[in-house]
Structure formats: structure tokens, C-alpha cells
Amino acid sequence: MIEAILTAATATPTPTPTVDPNLVTPGPVGFVIVAVVVVFAAVLIWDMQRRIRRVRYREEVRAELDAEEAADAAGDEGTPKG
């Protein structure tokens, strides 16, 4: 019983780092690379939103033109030619 208490009471040693922490951190070069990737992704997202919006507007205009042509065709059928 006393042996279990003594074993539990002994401090465990803190492991000493074997690797230099300055060699495993990204440092300024890693920060710059991540910042460039983030800016590049933001520009791609902005450009894609612009392109999707342009396609949507073109589809709306095309639908309006089709509706106008259908209305003109319906109006021309009722008038006699001659």
C-alpha cells in the first residue's frame, strides 16, 4: 500500500525537446505563403461571383426577349395580312 502511494507521489520528469522549435515553425516565409494563398482564393471567389452574376443577368434578358417575341407573335396572329 505504501509502495503505491510512493509511486504515485513521485514526479514524472518533463521530457526535454530534442528538436529546435525554430526549425519546425513556419516563420515569416510560411506566413507569406499562407497570405498569398488566401488572397488568391479571395480573388478567385470574387471573380466567380462576378461571372455567375453576369450569366444570371444574360438569362434574365434572354427570357424577357423570348417573352416579347411570344407576345408579338400572338399579336400578329390576330391581325389580318393583306
N, CA, C and O atoms as a printed pandas DataFrame, in Angstrom:
     atom_number atom_name residue_name chain_id  residue_number  x_coord  y_coord  z_coord
0              1         N          MET        A               1    0.819   -1.184    0.000
1              2        CA          MET        A               1    0.000    0.000    0.000
2              3         C          MET        A               1    0.864    1.249    0.000
3              4         O          MET        A               1    0.622    2.182   -0.766
4              5         N          ILE        A               2    1.866    1.264    0.856
5              6        CA          ILE        A               2    2.764    2.421    0.942
6              7         C          ILE        A               2    3.559    2.546   -0.350
7              8         O          ILE        A               2    3.873    3.652   -0.790
8              9         N          GLU        A               3    3.873    1.445   -0.937
9             10        CA          GLU        A               3    4.627    1.482   -2.192
10            11         C          GLU        A               3    3.810    2.147   -3.298
11            12         O          GLU        A               3    4.372    2.883   -4.108
12            13         N          ALA        A               4    2.503    1.909   -3.354
13            14        CA          ALA        A               4    1.634    2.528   -4.355
14            15         C          ALA        A               4    1.543    4.027   -4.131
15            16         O          ALA        A               4    1.495    4.798   -5.090
16            17         N          ILE        A               5    1.518    4.449   -2.861
17            18        CA          ILE        A               5    1.465    5.883   -2.562
18            19         C          ILE        A               5    2.768    6.549   -2.950
19            20         O          ILE        A               5    2.754    7.646   -3.508
20            21         N          LEU        A               6    3.883    5.920   -2.673
21            22        CA          LEU        A               6    5.181    6.495   -3.030
22            23         C          LEU        A               6    5.357    6.567   -4.547
23            24         O          LEU        A               6    5.934    7.523   -5.064
24            25         N          THR        A               7    4.865    5.569   -5.245
25            26        CA          THR        A               7    4.964    5.581   -6.700
26            27         C          THR        A               7    4.109    6.693   -7.284
27            28         O          THR        A               7    4.526    7.352   -8.236
28            29         N          ALA        A               8    2.923    6.915   -6.735
29            30        CA          ALA        A               8    2.035    7.966   -7.214
30            31         C          ALA        A               8    2.567    9.347   -6.862
31            32         O          ALA        A               8    2.296   10.311   -7.577
32            33         N          ALA        A               9    3.322    9.459   -5.766
33            34        CA          ALA        A               9    3.807   10.758   -5.300
34            35         C          ALA        A               9    5.070   11.200   -6.026
35            36         O          ALA        A               9    5.410   12.382   -5.985
36            37         N          THR        A              10    5.766   10.300   -6.681
37            38        CA          THR        A              10    6.995   10.705   -7.361
38            39         C          THR        A              10    6.657   11.483   -8.615
39            40         O          THR        A              10    5.737   11.118   -9.348
40            41         N          ALA        A              11    7.378   12.531   -8.862
41            42        CA          ALA        A              11    7.138   13.389  -10.027
42            43         C          ALA        A              11    7.686   12.731  -11.277
43            44         O          ALA        A              11    8.739   12.094  -11.260
44            45         N          THR        A              12    6.953   12.899  -12.350
45            46        CA          THR        A              12    7.440   12.379  -13.619
46            47         C          THR        A              12    8.305   13.449  -14.274
47            48         O          THR        A              12    7.947   14.627  -14.253
48            49         N          PRO        A              13    9.398   13.072  -14.834
49            50        CA          PRO        A              13   10.286   14.077  -15.430
50            51         C          PRO        A              13    9.674   14.663  -16.709
51            52         O          PRO        A              13    9.007   13.967  -17.476
52            53         N          THR        A              14    9.916   15.933  -16.911
53            54        CA          THR        A              14    9.451   16.607  -18.120
54            55         C          THR        A              14   10.414   16.276  -19.252
55            56         O          THR        A              14   11.625   16.445  -19.114
56            57         N          PRO        A              15    9.875   15.806  -20.362
57            58        CA          PRO        A              15   10.782   15.459  -21.467
58            59         C          PRO        A              15   11.424   16.725  -22.048
59            60         O          PRO        A              15   10.775   17.760  -22.200
60            61         N          THR        A              16   12.674   16.612  -22.356
61            62        CA          THR        A              16   13.370   17.750  -22.963
62            63         C          THR        A              16   13.178   17.682  -24.469
63            64         O          THR        A              16   13.277   16.608  -25.062
64            65         N          PRO        A              17   12.903   18.827  -25.093
65            66        CA          PRO        A              17   12.697   18.798  -26.547
66            67         C          PRO        A              17   13.997   18.441  -27.272
67            68         O          PRO        A              17   15.069   18.961  -26.961
68            69         N          THR        A              18   13.868   17.552  -28.231
69            70        CA          THR        A              18   15.039   17.128  -28.988
70            71         C          THR        A              18   15.159   17.882  -30.315
71            72         O          THR        A              18   16.182   17.795  -30.994
72            73         N          VAL        A              19   14.101   18.627  -30.679
73            74        CA          VAL        A              19   14.088   19.354  -31.943
74            75         C          VAL        A              19   14.099   20.847  -31.626
75            76         O          VAL        A              19   13.435   21.295  -30.692
76            77         N          ASP        A              20   14.846   21.603  -32.399
77            78        CA          ASP        A              20   14.876   23.050  -32.219
78            79         C          ASP        A              20   13.533   23.636  -32.656
79            80         O          ASP        A              20   13.144   23.460  -33.810
80            81         N          PRO        A              21   12.813   24.329  -31.765
81            82        CA          PRO        A              21   11.493   24.859  -32.136
82            83         C          PRO        A              21   11.549   25.869  -33.272
83            84         O          PRO        A              21   10.546   26.058  -33.961
84            85         N          ASN        A              22   12.662   26.512  -33.488
85            86        CA          ASN        A              22   12.775   27.475  -34.588
86            87         C          ASN        A              22   12.834   26.774  -35.949
87            88         O          ASN        A              22   12.550   27.391  -36.976
88            89         N          LEU        A              23   13.197   25.505  -35.958
89            90        CA          LEU        A              23   13.269   24.781  -37.230
90            91         C          LEU        A              23   11.930   24.183  -37.645
91            92         O          LEU        A              23   11.752   23.859  -38.820
92            93         N          VAL        A              24   10.999   24.027  -36.738
93            94        CA          VAL        A              24    9.728   23.394  -37.070
94            95         C          VAL        A              24    8.576   24.379  -37.161
95            96         O          VAL        A              24    7.460   23.969  -37.480
96            97         N          THR        A              25    8.793   25.648  -36.898
97            98        CA          THR        A              25    7.744   26.649  -37.051
98            99         C          THR        A              25    7.798   27.219  -38.452
99           100         O          THR        A              25    8.873   27.272  -39.050
100          101         N          PRO        A              26    6.664   27.648  -38.994
101          102        CA          PRO        A              26    6.662   28.151  -40.361
102          103         C          PRO        A              26    7.423   29.460  -40.518
103          104         O          PRO        A              26    8.038   29.692  -41.559
104          105         N          GLY        A              27    7.394   30.305  -39.522
105          106        CA          GLY        A              27    8.125   31.563  -39.591
106          107         C          GLY        A              27    7.531   32.528  -40.594
107          108         O          GLY        A              27    6.404   32.332  -41.048
108          109         N          PRO        A              28    8.264   33.558  -40.946
109          110        CA          PRO        A              28    7.747   34.579  -41.862
110          111         C          PRO        A              28    7.485   34.044  -43.270
111          112         O          PRO        A              28    6.549   34.487  -43.935
112          113         N          VAL        A              29    8.289   33.113  -43.720
113          114        CA          VAL        A              29    8.099   32.564  -45.068
114          115         C          VAL        A              29    6.763   31.812  -45.142
115          116         O          VAL        A              29    6.025   31.951  -46.117
116          117         N          GLY        A              30    6.459   31.032  -44.130
117          118        CA          GLY        A              30    5.185   30.318  -44.103
118          119         C          GLY        A              30    4.009   31.271  -44.031
119          120         O          GLY        A              30    2.980   31.041  -44.666
120          121         N          PHE        A              31    4.155   32.349  -43.254
121          122        CA          PHE        A              31    3.083   33.334  -43.167
122          123         C          PHE        A              31    2.830   33.980  -44.522
123          124         O          PHE        A              31    1.679   34.159  -44.918
124          125         N          VAL        A              32    3.889   34.329  -45.230
125          126        CA          VAL        A              32    3.740   34.970  -46.547
126          127         C          VAL        A              32    3.072   34.010  -47.528
127          128         O          VAL        A              32    2.214   34.422  -48.308
128          129         N          ILE        A              33    3.450   32.757  -47.497
129          130        CA          ILE        A              33    2.861   31.779  -48.416
130          131         C          ILE        A              33    1.372   31.611  -48.119
131          132         O          ILE        A              33    0.560   31.581  -49.044
132          133         N          VAL        A              34    1.007   31.503  -46.857
133          134        CA          VAL        A              34   -0.404   31.363  -46.493
134          135         C          VAL        A              34   -1.178   32.619  -46.876
135          136         O          VAL        A              34   -2.301   32.521  -47.369
136          137         N          ALA        A              35   -0.599   33.793  -46.658
137          138        CA          ALA        A              35   -1.275   35.047  -47.012
138          139         C          ALA        A              35   -1.508   35.118  -48.520
139          140         O          ALA        A              35   -2.573   35.558  -48.954
140          141         N          VAL        A              36   -0.546   34.701  -49.315
141          142        CA          VAL        A              36   -0.696   34.717  -50.777
142          143         C          VAL        A              36   -1.803   33.753  -51.198
143          144         O          VAL        A              36   -2.604   34.081  -52.073
144          145         N          VAL        A              37   -1.858   32.588  -50.596
145          146        CA          VAL        A              37   -2.904   31.617  -50.935
146          147         C          VAL        A              37   -4.282   32.177  -50.574
147          148         O          VAL        A              37   -5.233   32.011  -51.339
148          149         N          VAL        A              38   -4.400   32.839  -49.420
149          150        CA          VAL        A              38   -5.685   33.412  -49.005
150          151         C          VAL        A              38   -6.113   34.518  -49.968
151          152         O          VAL        A              38   -7.279   34.574  -50.358
152          153         N          VAL        A              39   -5.192   35.397  -50.356
153          154        CA          VAL        A              39   -5.520   36.474  -51.292
154          155         C          VAL        A              39   -5.919   35.887  -52.642
155          156         O          VAL        A              39   -6.881   36.354  -53.252
156          157         N          PHE        A              40   -5.211   34.889  -53.111
157          158        CA          PHE        A              40   -5.525   34.246  -54.387
158          159         C          PHE        A              40   -6.916   33.616  -54.344
159          160         O          PHE        A              40   -7.678   33.735  -55.304
160          161         N          ALA        A              41   -7.253   32.946  -53.235
161          162        CA          ALA        A              41   -8.578   32.332  -53.106
162          163         C          ALA        A              41   -9.668   33.407  -53.076
163          164         O          ALA        A              41  -10.731   33.227  -53.671
164          165         N          ALA        A              42   -9.410   34.514  -52.393
165          166        CA          ALA        A              42  -10.404   35.590  -52.328
166          167         C          ALA        A              42  -10.643   36.186  -53.714
167          168         O          ALA        A              42  -11.784   36.481  -54.068
168          169         N          VAL        A              43   -9.589   36.366  -54.495
169          170        CA          VAL        A              43   -9.738   36.903  -55.855
170          171         C          VAL        A              43  -10.509   35.918  -56.732
171          172         O          VAL        A              43  -11.351   36.333  -57.529
172          173         N          LEU        A              44  -10.237   34.637  -56.598
173          174        CA          LEU        A              44  -10.977   33.639  -57.379
174          175         C          LEU        A              44  -12.460   33.628  -57.014
175          176         O          LEU        A              44  -13.312   33.526  -57.896
176          177         N          ILE        A              45  -12.771   33.730  -55.731
177          178        CA          ILE        A              45  -14.168   33.751  -55.307
178          179         C          ILE        A              45  -14.864   34.994  -55.837
179          180         O          ILE        A              45  -15.991   34.910  -56.326
180          181         N          TRP        A              46  -14.218   36.133  -55.748
181          182        CA          TRP        A              46  -14.799   37.388  -56.246
182          183         C          TRP        A              46  -15.066   37.302  -57.749
183          184         O          TRP        A              46  -16.131   37.709  -58.212
184          185         N          ASP        A              47  -14.100   36.771  -58.517
185          186        CA          ASP        A              47  -14.253   36.654  -59.960
186          187         C          ASP        A              47  -15.381   35.675  -60.313
187          188         O          ASP        A              47  -16.149   35.932  -61.239
188          189         N          MET        A              48  -15.487   34.566  -59.589
189          190        CA          MET        A              48  -16.536   33.597  -59.876
190          191         C          MET        A              48  -17.911   34.185  -59.587
191          192         O          MET        A              48  -18.853   33.938  -60.341
192          193         N          GLN        A              49  -18.046   34.952  -58.521
193          194        CA          GLN        A              49  -19.332   35.590  -58.240
194          195         C          GLN        A              49  -19.705   36.561  -59.355
195          196         O          GLN        A              49  -20.870   36.641  -59.743
196          197         N          ARG        A              50  -18.738   37.290  -59.864
197          198        CA          ARG        A              50  -18.989   38.242  -60.950
198          199         C          ARG        A              50  -19.444   37.502  -62.201
199          200         O          ARG        A              50  -20.376   37.943  -62.874
200          201         N          ARG        A              51  -18.809   36.401  -62.516
201          202        CA          ARG        A              51  -19.179   35.633  -63.707
202          203         C          ARG        A              51  -20.566   35.007  -63.570
203          204         O          ARG        A              51  -21.342   35.003  -64.526
204          205         N          ILE        A              52  -20.878   34.481  -62.393
205          206        CA          ILE        A              52  -22.195   33.887  -62.169
206          207         C          ILE        A              52  -23.271   34.951  -62.271
207          208         O          ILE        A              52  -24.328   34.702  -62.852
208          209         N          ARG        A              53  -23.028   36.130  -61.722
209          210        CA          ARG        A              53  -23.997   37.230  -61.801
210          211         C          ARG        A              53  -24.223   37.626  -63.256
211          212         O          ARG        A              53  -25.361   37.873  -63.655
212          213         N          ARG        A              54  -23.157   37.690  -64.055
213          214        CA          ARG        A              54  -23.275   38.055  -65.465
214          215         C          ARG        A              54  -24.113   37.031  -66.222
215          216         O          ARG        A              54  -24.945   37.409  -67.048
216          217         N          VAL        A              55  -23.911   35.758  -65.959
217          218        CA          VAL        A              55  -24.683   34.708  -66.628
218          219         C          VAL        A              55  -26.152   34.810  -66.231
219          220         O          VAL        A              55  -27.037   34.637  -67.070
220          221         N          ARG        A              56  -26.412   35.088  -64.962
221          222        CA          ARG        A              56  -27.795   35.218  -64.496
222          223         C          ARG        A              56  -28.482   36.390  -65.188
223          224         O          ARG        A              56  -29.634   36.257  -65.603
224          225         N          TYR        A              57  -27.811   37.536  -65.325
225          226        CA          TYR        A              57  -28.401   38.696  -65.994
226          227         C          TYR        A              57  -28.673   38.393  -67.463
227          228         O          TYR        A              57  -29.713   38.781  -67.996
228          229         N          ARG        A              58  -27.749   37.707  -68.115
229          230        CA          ARG        A              58  -27.958   37.361  -69.528
230          231         C          ARG        A              58  -29.174   36.457  -69.684
231          232         O          ARG        A              58  -29.941   36.612  -70.634
232          233         N          GLU        A              59  -29.359   35.518  -68.763
233          234        CA          GLU        A              59  -30.510   34.620  -68.831
234          235         C          GLU        A              59  -31.806   35.393  -68.615
235          236         O          GLU        A              59  -32.812   35.103  -69.264
236          237         N          GLU        A              60  -31.796   36.376  -67.711
237          238        CA          GLU        A              60  -32.995   37.184  -67.491
238          239         C          GLU        A              60  -33.345   37.995  -68.736
239          240         O          GLU        A              60  -34.516   38.091  -69.102
240          241         N          VAL        A              61  -32.347   38.573  -69.382
241          242        CA          VAL        A              61  -32.589   39.354  -70.600
242          243         C          VAL        A              61  -33.095   38.437  -71.708
243          244         O          VAL        A              61  -34.008   38.804  -72.447
244          245         N          ARG        A              62  -32.508   37.247  -71.829
245          246        CA          ARG        A              62  -32.938   36.299  -72.849
246          247         C          ARG        A              62  -34.391   35.888  -72.612
247          248         O          ARG        A              62  -35.154   35.754  -73.568
248          249         N          ALA        A              63  -34.780   35.688  -71.367
249          250        CA          ALA        A              63  -36.163   35.317  -71.051
250          251         C          ALA        A              63  -37.113   36.468  -71.391
251          252         O          ALA        A              63  -38.209   36.233  -71.900
252          253         N          GLU        A              64  -36.700   37.711  -71.114
253          254        CA          GLU        A              64  -37.542   38.865  -71.457
254          255         C          GLU        A              64  -37.711   38.985  -72.969
255          256         O          GLU        A              64  -38.812   39.266  -73.442
256          257         N          LEU        A              65  -36.646   38.779  -73.730
257          258        CA          LEU        A              65  -36.732   38.849  -75.193
258          259         C          LEU        A              65  -37.632   37.746  -75.738
259          260         O          LEU        A              65  -38.411   37.978  -76.662
260          261         N          ASP        A              66  -37.527   36.551  -75.172
261          262        CA          ASP        A              66  -38.398   35.456  -75.607
262          263         C          ASP        A              66  -39.858   35.779  -75.313
263          264         O          ASP        A              66  -40.737   35.484  -76.124
264          265         N          ALA        A              67  -40.119   36.382  -74.161
265          266        CA          ALA        A              67  -41.492   36.746  -73.808
266          267         C          ALA        A              67  -42.018   37.824  -74.754
267          268         O          ALA        A              67  -43.182   37.778  -75.153
268          269         N          GLU        A              68  -41.185   38.784  -75.116
269          270        CA          GLU        A              68  -41.604   39.830  -76.059
270          271         C          GLU        A              68  -41.882   39.241  -77.434
271          272         O          GLU        A              68  -42.861   39.615  -78.079
272          273         N          GLU        A              69  -41.028   38.319  -77.893
273          274        CA          GLU        A              69  -41.258   37.683  -79.186
274          275         C          GLU        A              69  -42.546   36.865  -79.171
275          276         O          GLU        A              69  -43.286   36.853  -80.155
276          277         N          ALA        A              70  -42.813   36.190  -78.074
277          278        CA          ALA        A              70  -44.043   35.399  -77.974
278          279         C          ALA        A              70  -45.262   36.319  -77.973
279          280         O          ALA        A              70  -46.288   35.984  -78.566
280          281         N          ALA        A              71  -45.162   37.462  -77.320
281          282        CA          ALA        A              71  -46.275   38.417  -77.294
282          283         C          ALA        A              71  -46.487   39.016  -78.684
283          284         O          ALA        A              71  -47.627   39.185  -79.116
284          285         N          ASP        A              72  -45.394   39.338  -79.391
285          286        CA          ASP        A              72  -45.508   39.870  -80.758
286          287         C          ASP        A              72  -46.120   38.832  -81.694
287          288         O          ASP        A              72  -46.956   39.167  -82.532
288          289         N          ALA        A              73  -45.703   37.564  -81.552
289          290        CA          ALA        A              73  -46.233   36.508  -82.398
290          291         C          ALA        A              73  -47.713   36.293  -82.120
291          292         O          ALA        A              73  -48.481   36.039  -83.048
292          293         N          ALA        A              74  -48.120   36.389  -80.885
293          294        CA          ALA        A              74  -49.540   36.232  -80.551
294          295         C          ALA        A              74  -50.350   37.420  -81.071
295          296         O          ALA        A              74  -51.497   37.261  -81.488
296          297         N          GLY        A              75  -49.754   38.595  -81.043
297          298        CA          GLY        A              75  -50.455   39.788  -81.549
298          299         C          GLY        A              75  -50.554   39.792  -83.064
299          300         O          GLY        A              75  -51.545   40.280  -83.607
300          301         N          ASP        A              76  -49.562   39.266  -83.760
301          302        CA          ASP        A              76  -49.574   39.223  -85.231
302          303         C          ASP        A              76  -50.565   38.203  -85.752
303          304         O          ASP        A              76  -51.079   38.371  -86.858
304          305         N          GLU        A              77  -50.850   37.163  -85.010
305          306        CA          GLU        A              77  -51.775   36.129  -85.477
306          307         C          GLU        A              77  -53.204   36.660  -85.552
307          308         O          GLU        A              77  -53.987   36.197  -86.382
308          309         N          GLY        A              78  -53.551   37.606  -84.715
309          310        CA          GLY        A              78  -54.904   38.132  -84.670
310          311         C          GLY        A              78  -55.163   39.172  -85.735
311          312         O          GLY        A              78  -56.329   39.442  -86.025
312          313         N          THR        A              79  -54.164   39.767  -86.330
313          314        CA          THR        A              79  -54.371   40.814  -87.343
314          315         C          THR        A              79  -54.339   40.210  -88.742
315          316         O          THR        A              79  -53.465   39.393  -89.033
316          317         N          PRO        A              80  -55.251   40.584  -89.598
317          318        CA          PRO        A              80  -55.250   40.025  -90.956
318          319         C          PRO        A              80  -54.134   40.670  -91.791
319          320         O          PRO        A              80  -53.848   41.861  -91.670
320          321         N          LYS        A              81  -53.530   39.859  -92.621
321          322        CA          LYS        A              81  -52.484   40.350  -93.505
322          323         C          LYS        A              81  -53.099   40.680  -94.862
323          324         O          LYS        A              81  -53.971   39.970  -95.363
324          325         N          GLY        A              82  -52.639   41.734  -95.417
325          326        CA          GLY        A              82  -53.244   41.918  -96.690
326          327         C          GLY        A              82  -53.026   43.098  -97.391
327          328         O          GLY        A              82  -53.546   43.266  -98.494
